[in-house]
């Protein structure tokens, strides 16, 4: 890990064709631009980025969304 290397879209999606990678990269750029615009708007209004309702990095977190329809399709222990 001594060298820092730029991660490419192909590193993230090695199974995709060149055409699919072009679309994926364009989508990622639009998503990042949207997040930046939201951040800039909040900052201009003197607001801060909202805290998430749950700690998404907590260990032992259940990987389901409360109230989500697909939860009923998962096997319960």
N, CA, C and O atoms as CSV, one atom per row, in Angstrom:
chain,resi,resn,atom,element,x,y,z
A,1,UNK,N,N,0.811,-1.206,0.000
A,1,UNK,CA,C,0.000,0.000,0.000
A,1,UNK,C,C,0.847,1.259,0.000
A,1,UNK,O,O,0.348,2.335,0.330
A,2,UNK,N,N,2.092,1.150,-0.356
A,2,UNK,CA,C,2.962,2.294,-0.335
A,2,UNK,C,C,2.668,3.295,-1.437
A,2,UNK,O,O,2.973,4.479,-1.298
A,3,UNK,N,N,2.077,2.830,-2.533
A,3,UNK,CA,C,1.801,3.722,-3.658
A,3,UNK,C,C,0.314,4.030,-3.733
A,3,UNK,O,O,-0.532,3.144,-3.610
A,4,UNK,N,N,0.018,5.300,-3.938
A,4,UNK,CA,C,-1.372,5.694,-4.198
A,4,UNK,C,C,-1.614,5.610,-5.691
A,4,UNK,O,O,-0.803,6.067,-6.496
A,5,UNK,N,N,-2.740,5.020,-6.047
A,5,UNK,CA,C,-3.067,4.852,-7.448
A,5,UNK,C,C,-4.507,5.314,-7.644
A,5,UNK,O,O,-5.370,5.077,-6.799
A,6,UNK,N,N,-4.749,5.972,-8.764
A,6,UNK,CA,C,-6.092,6.413,-9.087
A,6,UNK,C,C,-6.945,5.207,-9.447
A,6,UNK,O,O,-6.546,4.375,-10.262
A,7,UNK,N,N,-8.123,5.118,-8.836
A,7,UNK,CA,C,-9.058,4.045,-9.156
A,7,UNK,C,C,-9.905,4.500,-10.334
A,7,UNK,O,O,-10.459,5.599,-10.317
A,8,UNK,N,N,-10.003,3.675,-11.337
A,8,UNK,CA,C,-10.783,4.009,-12.521
A,8,UNK,C,C,-12.159,3.364,-12.436
A,8,UNK,O,O,-12.397,2.485,-11.607
A,9,UNK,N,N,-13.049,3.807,-13.292
A,9,UNK,CA,C,-14.390,3.225,-13.349
A,9,UNK,C,C,-14.286,1.753,-13.756
A,9,UNK,O,O,-15.111,0.938,-13.344
A,10,UNK,N,N,-13.279,1.410,-14.559
A,10,UNK,CA,C,-13.088,0.017,-14.959
A,10,UNK,C,C,-12.648,-0.839,-13.776
A,10,UNK,O,O,-12.965,-2.027,-13.725
A,11,UNK,N,N,-11.923,-0.252,-12.824
A,11,UNK,CA,C,-11.565,-0.980,-11.597
A,11,UNK,C,C,-12.815,-1.329,-10.798
A,11,UNK,O,O,-12.899,-2.397,-10.192
A,12,UNK,N,N,-13.783,-0.416,-10.804
A,12,UNK,CA,C,-15.019,-0.640,-10.049
A,12,UNK,C,C,-15.928,-1.655,-10.725
A,12,UNK,O,O,-16.604,-2.437,-10.057
A,13,UNK,N,N,-15.943,-1.639,-12.054
A,13,UNK,CA,C,-16.836,-2.504,-12.827
A,13,UNK,C,C,-16.047,-3.244,-13.905
A,13,UNK,O,O,-16.208,-2.949,-15.089
A,14,UNK,N,N,-15.203,-4.191,-13.524
A,14,UNK,CA,C,-14.341,-4.853,-14.514
A,14,UNK,C,C,-15.098,-5.716,-15.522
A,14,UNK,O,O,-14.559,-6.039,-16.581
A,15,UNK,N,N,-16.320,-6.088,-15.215
A,15,UNK,CA,C,-17.111,-6.940,-16.102
A,15,UNK,C,C,-17.841,-6.162,-17.201
A,15,UNK,O,O,-18.407,-6.772,-18.108
A,16,UNK,N,N,-17.836,-4.846,-17.136
A,16,UNK,CA,C,-18.593,-4.039,-18.099
A,16,UNK,C,C,-17.822,-3.827,-19.395
A,16,UNK,O,O,-16.592,-3.790,-19.414
A,17,UNK,N,N,-18.587,-3.688,-20.478
A,17,UNK,CA,C,-17.988,-3.358,-21.778
A,17,UNK,C,C,-17.590,-1.878,-21.787
A,17,UNK,O,O,-17.948,-1.125,-20.881
A,18,UNK,N,N,-16.855,-1.478,-22.810
A,18,UNK,CA,C,-16.445,-0.069,-22.920
A,18,UNK,C,C,-17.658,0.857,-22.987
A,18,UNK,O,O,-17.667,1.918,-22.363
A,19,UNK,N,N,-18.673,0.459,-23.738
A,19,UNK,CA,C,-19.881,1.290,-23.862
A,19,UNK,C,C,-20.577,1.418,-22.510
A,19,UNK,O,O,-21.038,2.501,-22.150
A,20,UNK,N,N,-20.656,0.322,-21.764
A,20,UNK,CA,C,-21.285,0.370,-20.439
A,20,UNK,C,C,-20.471,1.233,-19.478
A,20,UNK,O,O,-21.035,1.941,-18.644
A,21,UNK,N,N,-19.146,1.173,-19.595
A,21,UNK,CA,C,-18.288,1.987,-18.727
A,21,UNK,C,C,-18.472,3.474,-19.004
A,21,UNK,O,O,-18.444,4.285,-18.079
A,22,UNK,N,N,-18.660,3.836,-20.266
A,22,UNK,CA,C,-18.895,5.243,-20.621
A,22,UNK,C,C,-20.179,5.735,-19.958
A,22,UNK,O,O,-20.210,6.831,-19.398
A,23,UNK,N,N,-21.232,4.929,-20.020
A,23,UNK,CA,C,-22.509,5.291,-19.400
A,23,UNK,C,C,-22.360,5.360,-17.884
A,23,UNK,O,O,-22.851,6.299,-17.257
A,24,UNK,N,N,-21.683,4.372,-17.286
A,24,UNK,CA,C,-21.498,4.351,-15.836
A,24,UNK,C,C,-20.704,5.568,-15.355
A,24,UNK,O,O,-21.035,6.165,-14.330
A,25,UNK,N,N,-19.667,5.929,-16.089
A,25,UNK,CA,C,-18.864,7.093,-15.714
A,25,UNK,C,C,-19.679,8.384,-15.817
A,25,UNK,O,O,-19.582,9.251,-14.948
A,26,UNK,N,N,-20.476,8.510,-16.871
A,26,UNK,CA,C,-21.325,9.699,-17.023
A,26,UNK,C,C,-22.340,9.778,-15.884
A,26,UNK,O,O,-22.570,10.855,-15.335
A,27,UNK,N,N,-22.946,8.652,-15.527
A,27,UNK,CA,C,-23.896,8.630,-14.411
A,27,UNK,C,C,-23.226,9.014,-13.101
A,27,UNK,O,O,-23.786,9.778,-12.314
A,28,UNK,N,N,-22.028,8.486,-12.865
A,28,UNK,CA,C,-21.295,8.816,-11.638
A,28,UNK,C,C,-20.979,10.308,-11.579
A,28,UNK,O,O,-21.120,10.928,-10.525
A,29,UNK,N,N,-20.559,10.880,-12.687
A,29,UNK,CA,C,-20.243,12.319,-12.725
A,29,UNK,C,C,-21.485,13.161,-12.458
A,29,UNK,O,O,-21.410,14.169,-11.755
A,30,UNK,N,N,-22.638,12.753,-13.020
A,30,UNK,CA,C,-23.882,13.493,-12.763
A,30,UNK,C,C,-24.288,13.380,-11.296
A,30,UNK,O,O,-24.753,14.355,-10.705
A,31,UNK,N,N,-24.117,12.208,-10.710
A,31,UNK,CA,C,-24.450,12.001,-9.306
A,31,UNK,C,C,-23.572,12.871,-8.404
A,31,UNK,O,O,-24.071,13.515,-7.481
A,32,UNK,N,N,-22.278,12.887,-8.673
A,32,UNK,CA,C,-21.363,13.712,-7.873
A,32,UNK,C,C,-21.708,15.192,-8.036
A,32,UNK,O,O,-21.685,15.938,-7.057
A,33,UNK,N,N,-22.026,15.622,-9.246
A,33,UNK,CA,C,-22.406,17.020,-9.482
A,33,UNK,C,C,-23.659,17.381,-8.691
A,33,UNK,O,O,-23.757,18.483,-8.152
A,34,UNK,N,N,-24.620,16.456,-8.619
A,34,UNK,CA,C,-25.835,16.695,-7.841
A,34,UNK,C,C,-25.515,16.850,-6.361
A,34,UNK,O,O,-26.024,17.762,-5.710
A,35,UNK,N,N,-24.683,15.975,-5.829
A,35,UNK,CA,C,-24.305,16.052,-4.417
A,35,UNK,C,C,-23.586,17.374,-4.124
A,35,UNK,O,O,-23.827,17.997,-3.090
A,36,UNK,N,N,-22.721,17.794,-5.021
A,36,UNK,CA,C,-22.007,19.069,-4.842
A,36,UNK,C,C,-22.997,20.231,-4.852
A,36,UNK,O,O,-22.880,21.150,-4.041
A,37,UNK,N,N,-23.980,20.198,-5.771
A,37,UNK,CA,C,-24.985,21.266,-5.815
A,37,UNK,C,C,-25.811,21.307,-4.537
A,37,UNK,O,O,-26.101,22.387,-4.021
A,38,UNK,N,N,-26.193,20.142,-4.023
A,38,UNK,CA,C,-26.937,20.094,-2.758
A,38,UNK,C,C,-26.095,20.675,-1.634
A,38,UNK,O,O,-26.589,21.478,-0.842
A,39,UNK,N,N,-24.835,20.282,-1.556
A,39,UNK,CA,C,-23.934,20.794,-0.519
A,39,UNK,C,C,-23.788,22.308,-0.623
A,39,UNK,O,O,-23.892,23.019,0.377
A,40,UNK,N,N,-23.545,22.798,-1.843
A,40,UNK,CA,C,-23.375,24.246,-2.043
A,40,UNK,C,C,-24.642,25.015,-1.667
A,40,UNK,O,O,-24.563,26.087,-1.068
A,41,UNK,N,N,-25.795,24.477,-2.013
A,41,UNK,CA,C,-27.070,25.124,-1.685
A,41,UNK,C,C,-27.269,25.199,-0.172
A,41,UNK,O,O,-27.653,26.237,0.366
A,42,UNK,N,N,-26.999,24.073,0.507
A,42,UNK,CA,C,-27.126,24.061,1.973
A,42,UNK,C,C,-26.174,25.071,2.604
A,42,UNK,O,O,-26.547,25.800,3.524
A,43,UNK,N,N,-24.952,25.108,2.107
A,43,UNK,CA,C,-23.967,26.055,2.641
A,43,UNK,C,C,-24.418,27.497,2.401
A,43,UNK,O,O,-24.285,28.335,3.293
A,44,UNK,N,N,-24.942,27.799,1.226
A,44,UNK,CA,C,-25.401,29.149,0.902
A,44,UNK,C,C,-26.572,29.560,1.788
A,44,UNK,O,O,-26.742,30.743,2.086
A,45,UNK,N,N,-27.373,28.592,2.207
A,45,UNK,CA,C,-28.514,28.873,3.078
A,45,UNK,C,C,-28.140,28.834,4.561
A,45,UNK,O,O,-28.995,28.983,5.434
A,46,UNK,N,N,-26.849,28.632,4.828
A,46,UNK,CA,C,-26.389,28.614,6.216
A,46,UNK,C,C,-26.766,27.352,6.967
A,46,UNK,O,O,-26.818,27.340,8.197
A,47,UNK,N,N,-27.025,26.302,6.228
A,47,UNK,CA,C,-27.400,25.032,6.840
A,47,UNK,C,C,-26.245,24.051,6.728
A,47,UNK,O,O,-25.299,24.273,5.972
A,48,UNK,N,N,-26.328,22.974,7.481
A,48,UNK,CA,C,-25.291,21.948,7.389
A,48,UNK,C,C,-25.890,20.687,6.797
A,48,UNK,O,O,-27.108,20.525,6.727
A,49,UNK,N,N,-25.009,19.806,6.377
A,49,UNK,CA,C,-25.441,18.531,5.825
A,49,UNK,C,C,-26.164,17.763,6.925
A,49,UNK,O,O,-25.647,17.663,8.038
A,50,UNK,N,N,-27.342,17.218,6.644
A,50,UNK,CA,C,-28.083,16.512,7.698
A,50,UNK,C,C,-27.379,15.235,8.139
A,50,UNK,O,O,-26.740,14.553,7.337
A,51,UNK,N,N,-27.505,14.924,9.422
A,51,UNK,CA,C,-26.949,13.674,9.934
A,51,UNK,C,C,-27.818,12.525,9.449
A,51,UNK,O,O,-29.038,12.665,9.360
A,52,UNK,N,N,-27.200,11.385,9.133
A,52,UNK,CA,C,-28.013,10.247,8.711
A,52,UNK,C,C,-28.865,9.753,9.881
A,52,UNK,O,O,-28.472,9.893,11.039
A,53,UNK,N,N,-30.033,9.175,9.578
A,53,UNK,CA,C,-30.902,8.699,10.647
A,53,UNK,C,C,-30.324,7.506,11.393
A,53,UNK,O,O,-30.718,7.233,12.527
A,54,UNK,N,N,-29.393,6.793,10.766
A,54,UNK,CA,C,-28.744,5.653,11.416
A,54,UNK,C,C,-27.262,5.700,11.111
A,54,UNK,O,O,-26.834,6.315,10.135
A,55,UNK,N,N,-26.483,5.043,11.957
A,55,UNK,CA,C,-25.049,4.951,11.735
A,55,UNK,C,C,-24.805,3.828,10.734
A,55,UNK,O,O,-24.899,2.652,11.086
A,56,UNK,N,N,-24.494,4.179,9.498
A,56,UNK,CA,C,-24.342,3.196,8.439
A,56,UNK,C,C,-23.054,2.399,8.548
A,56,UNK,O,O,-22.882,1.407,7.840
A,57,UNK,N,N,-22.148,2.815,9.419
A,57,UNK,CA,C,-20.886,2.101,9.574
A,57,UNK,C,C,-20.868,1.235,10.820
A,57,UNK,O,O,-19.851,0.603,11.106
A,58,UNK,N,N,-21.957,1.185,11.566
A,58,UNK,CA,C,-21.994,0.412,12.804
A,58,UNK,C,C,-21.858,-1.076,12.501
A,58,UNK,O,O,-22.502,-1.603,11.594
A,59,UNK,N,N,-21.005,-1.741,13.281
A,59,UNK,CA,C,-20.861,-3.184,13.080
A,59,UNK,C,C,-22.102,-3.883,13.634
A,59,UNK,O,O,-22.727,-3.406,14.581
A,60,UNK,N,N,-22.438,-4.995,13.041
A,60,UNK,CA,C,-23.602,-5.743,13.481
A,60,UNK,C,C,-24.911,-5.130,13.026
A,60,UNK,O,O,-25.980,-5.520,13.496
A,61,UNK,N,N,-24.833,-4.171,12.112
A,61,UNK,CA,C,-26.042,-3.515,11.624
A,61,UNK,C,C,-26.840,-4.481,10.755
A,61,UNK,O,O,-26.259,-5.233,9.973
A,62,UNK,N,N,-28.147,-4.468,10.884
A,62,UNK,CA,C,-28.994,-5.297,10.032
A,62,UNK,C,C,-28.984,-4.695,8.635
A,62,UNK,O,O,-29.058,-3.477,8.474
A,63,UNK,N,N,-28.895,-5.532,7.659
A,63,UNK,CA,C,-28.804,-5.053,6.289
A,63,UNK,C,C,-30.171,-5.006,5.607
A,63,UNK,O,O,-30.319,-5.446,4.467
A,64,UNK,N,N,-31.143,-4.482,6.296
A,64,UNK,CA,C,-32.470,-4.309,5.728
A,64,UNK,C,C,-32.947,-2.899,6.047
A,64,UNK,O,O,-32.455,-2.251,6.971
A,65,UNK,N,N,-33.894,-2.452,5.279
A,65,UNK,CA,C,-34.486,-1.145,5.488
A,65,UNK,C,C,-35.824,-1.352,6.178
A,65,UNK,O,O,-36.680,-2.065,5.652
A,66,UNK,N,N,-36.027,-0.743,7.347
A,66,UNK,CA,C,-37.299,-0.940,8.053
A,66,UNK,C,C,-38.484,-0.564,7.173
A,66,UNK,O,O,-38.486,0.491,6.539
A,67,UNK,N,N,-39.498,-1.440,7.139
A,67,UNK,CA,C,-40.688,-1.167,6.356
A,67,UNK,C,C,-40.561,-1.455,4.877
A,67,UNK,O,O,-41.527,-1.278,4.135
A,68,UNK,N,N,-39.395,-1.895,4.425
A,68,UNK,CA,C,-39.176,-2.178,3.009
A,68,UNK,C,C,-39.904,-3.457,2.623
A,68,UNK,O,O,-39.820,-4.460,3.333
A,69,UNK,N,N,-40.616,-3.427,1.505
A,69,UNK,CA,C,-41.377,-4.593,1.043
A,69,UNK,C,C,-40.502,-5.816,0.859
A,69,UNK,O,O,-40.918,-6.927,1.188
A,70,UNK,N,N,-39.297,-5.632,0.339
A,70,UNK,CA,C,-38.440,-6.781,0.047
A,70,UNK,C,C,-37.969,-7.490,1.317
A,70,UNK,O,O,-37.494,-8.623,1.243
A,71,UNK,N,N,-38.090,-6.842,2.486
A,71,UNK,CA,C,-37.697,-7.489,3.738
A,71,UNK,C,C,-38.497,-8.758,3.969
A,71,UNK,O,O,-37.971,-9.721,4.526
A,72,UNK,N,N,-39.740,-8.780,3.559
A,72,UNK,CA,C,-40.584,-9.942,3.798
A,72,UNK,C,C,-40.145,-11.121,2.943
A,72,UNK,O,O,-40.533,-12.258,3.214
A,73,UNK,N,N,-39.345,-10.870,1.921
A,73,UNK,CA,C,-38.879,-11.940,1.062
A,73,UNK,C,C,-37.621,-12.598,1.589
A,73,UNK,O,O,-37.243,-13.676,1.129
A,74,UNK,N,N,-36.968,-11.962,2.550
A,74,UNK,CA,C,-35.725,-12.519,3.094
A,74,UNK,C,C,-36.042,-13.520,4.182
A,74,UNK,O,O,-37.050,-13.404,4.878
A,75,UNK,N,N,-35.177,-14.498,4.320
A,75,UNK,CA,C,-35.362,-15.540,5.323
A,75,UNK,C,C,-35.087,-14.958,6.701
A,75,UNK,O,O,-34.061,-14.308,6.898
A,76,UNK,N,N,-35.944,-15.170,7.616
A,76,UNK,CA,C,-35.774,-14.684,8.993
A,76,UNK,C,C,-35.153,-15.782,9.838
A,76,UNK,O,O,-35.489,-16.956,9.685
A,77,UNK,N,N,-34.249,-15.402,10.728
A,77,UNK,CA,C,-33.621,-16.373,11.631
A,77,UNK,C,C,-34.418,-16.513,12.897
A,77,UNK,O,O,-34.045,-17.286,13.779
